[in-house]
Amino acid sequence: MTASSNQHVLKLLTLGLVFHVVFIASVFDCYFSSPVVHGMLPRRAGLGEAKRIVLIVGKYGLRADLLFTVNAFTDFVPSSPKIVAPYLRDIVQERGAFGVSHTRIPTESRPGHVAIIGGMYEYVSAVTKGWKANPIHFDSVFNQSSHTFSFGSPDILPMFSEGATPGKVDTWSYDEGIVDFTKGMKVQNYFTRIIESDATALDTWAFDQLRTLFQNASSDAVLNSQLHSDKVVFFLHLLGLDTTGHSYRPHSKEYMNNIQAVDLIVQQTEELFSTFYRDEETSFIFTADHGMSKIGNHGDGDPDNTRTPLIAWGRGIRGPLPDSIPSSHDDYSYPWQLNNFLRRDVEQADLAPLMAALLGIDYPVNSVGVLPDVDPTRPGYLLPREGESALARLALANAESILEHYLVKHESKVAHTIRYKPFEPLENVDQEGNPSRVSLVSKINRLINDGSSSEAREETAELIKVTLQGLQYLETYDRLLIRVIVIAAYLGWVAYSSLWILSPVTFPVSPSQHVAVRIAAVATLTISWVLFAAQRAPSTFYVYVTFPCYFWQHFALRGVPILVQQFKSKGRLCSSTGRVLFHLAIVVAVLQYMVAAYTHRSLWSIGSSLMGIVWPLASWPSHVLSQKPKLLLFWAGSCFATGVFPLLSVNKVEDLYMIMCGGAMILAVGTGYSRLVSNDAPVTGNPSVIQPSFIVLITGITASSVKSLQAKQGLPVKNHTLSWAILVLSSVYPIIFKSKHRTPTSRIISLFLGFGVGYIILSVSVEALFYAAFTCNLLLWIEVEATVRLSEAGVDSSKQGCELCTDDIRIALFFLFFVQVAYFGTGNVASISSFYLEPIFRLVTIFNPLLVAALLIFKIVVPYVILSVVLATLNARLHLPPFSLFIVALTLTDGMTIRFFLNVTDSGSWQEIGQSLSYFCITSLLLVLSAGMCAVGEYFMLDTFVSADSCKI
């Protein structure tokens, strides 16, 4: 390739990478825009029923079923108690209300606490901003209280104290460094002076700080006054279940013990408040921010992640009620054996207005939560002193608070949207000239004044329902526009990138046509920007519309003349058009097959089988089949071996035997291939001994670490140190090793062994076996493609270029298939909570989200390192310019991206919403990852492509 060609390819790859990274954000602008606005007038939630509220959140993964179910752990923990939380169950049966609090995605700690305390569902992408910092400040129950005392984890408390009224929220949190995932918490208990090494210490620490606070009040008059004020909130944030669930999974003895510890803390907390205050003016709410899946993870819309327990008792809470007809219970709650009691479910954001009503404070202005007592047909949680009329007034204030939220957004749209179409159910004007929202509020006020409280609540429930629909209407008002821009951009990218693989012949464009196209592009961009400025659109809109204008301008100048010339060739028109349409149909079908495989993982296995058997028999030249039967046998065997892994269950348990087998297989593949190429690739430093030695060492160290962690003895310091040392050395060894590899295979095997160390450390079960099988499959792919291509009659092996042909498209589709299999083959599902944390504990003992994320990403990237160097080698073996096959794949892959973008939904079950979002993000990120890795692959292999002969394996 010439220097000019290299520059063009670099420009294309850079532009494609930037484009796809930028447009990942489009899904959030389109489907999950921020609900936070400012300027709403607050609405008071009545006079209040309690002087104080105690909010206890069993953070990270307290599942409703494991808390309530009778004999919940019998099948997993021998001699487990029938009831794991007897005190909380006694509250449910004797003096409290209970139900399920339904969370939303992402089922992470930050969004869960924002919903509980702020009453709003933070936009999904906010979870990427971190746990502590607020991307946008919002109102909360804490901010509306007279004072809030909060105790617990440093990853949650700061986000409610920073941004609140100064001095209103006090926090007590422990240092992050004391949280040890392998043993729990290394902290000295304040009273007993005993060092605790169990995760329950994370929870007892919070209780100890609360008890200390009450003790200090006897000598601190200011503190004592604050504690005895009205409208005070106490927040106990219990982290222990997170550490235990991630470390041992929910159906473990350790998780059960942690639930029992939480139950005891709840009992001690209530006794502490009773002793200190000596009154009955305290309300208690116990819940969790999200649940936890069977494998100990969370984040997606799995029902185990979205169903959390809710128990409320104390002042102002309506006690146990008999079950309704039809029953409030279902198959999920029948095992709880609480069928005689009414199950009162709520949405997670409904807890904020419930707490506001109990305290008699303003509803948080950003809250969209609905007071559980609004609907008179569904008994709620409140038992107000003033009876039914108080509930009606609380419901109306709740409606007015949400309506205020709607009104601010509506007025913003009216002021800045061209040809705005209002939400008719709330904006239709009556005979007196008032919008229907005003008329509805007036009607409800009349009903309350007339004493028709039940009817007023019915009307209020309907008003809230319509207002929430109005908010949804306003928040998605620009959705059609964004969809049009995004689809135009992706199709524009396909058209633009196709210019690099269409016929290189260019056709002149007249100056007038050139000017007309430029003017049209600039005019489109300018008009769009002016409209966006007038409507105060987000800054991302300006970026989104720029890309399609750029892409389609270039295609109009270079691509359209080629198409026109093709259609002018009348003799070739019918045949070429039919052939193009036929190939296009095949490409679309294959891409949609891969789309379907995201939800049906067995399709990846079927695809591997088709590649291994059907493709050779249907497409290989007959002389290749007859002359090289071993190649066919090895290729089919490697495809079948790789295809086995997507069929395996994604719910894995730590299996030391399979980890050891994986290490042995990596060692066997590495040493076996090294011997095959050793005669042709003499190297210095004897890496054939050094790198296998790393594999042997890390396999032994990993076995020792697994045994120690399973015995709950923590991670030995020497194992921790050696694991990191070998991981770093083995990963950089292939990069800094200066010997010249005379064949690409020797370099590929060096990288395979170097990164295999990390794969062994981070394996739960069969991942290392997949890594070995996948690498063998890719190495054989190089040989198969080279044999088939170079054996075809009439192929000029010295030909350089990137002219599109059918085989290039097929190879690009194979590459896209391997891109997907590299992710799904290790047992991952298309979900942000599909990773296991047990292997992380072999390297990380103190919770560090950035480091944990880095290790998980490293595990994902490793197969792509091998895939990238294989693709670079394949380009060389087929005598194609660097990146040429990837450019073809890059052009095709957005057929999947567009489909996933249109399939994203913000309605339906939270599992469906989470999966639809995950699919789009994963396919986009895999594309971006592949682009970067292909550049890395070319760099890794650059010094091995000395001559055409050196490309042979």
Helices and strands as residue ranges (DSSP letters): H 3-24, H 26-31, E 52-58, H 64-68, H 86-94, E 96-102, H 109-113, I 114-118, G 124-129, H 141-144, E 147-152, H 157-161, E 169-173, G 176-178, E 179-180, E 184-185, E 187-188, E 195-196, H 201-216, G 217-219, H 221-227, E 232-238, H 240-248, H 253-277, E 282-287, H 303-306, E 307-314, G 334-336, E 346-347, G 348-350, H 351-359, H 388-416, H 424-427, H 436-449, H 453-475, H 479-498, H 511-534, H 539-554, I 555-559, H 560-568, H 570-597, H 602-609, I 610-614, H 615-619, H 622-627, H 629-644, G 645-647, H 656-678, H 687-710, H 717-736, H 744-761, H 767-791, H 806-824, G 839-842, H 849-877, H 884-892, H 894-903, H 910-941, G 942-944, G 949-951
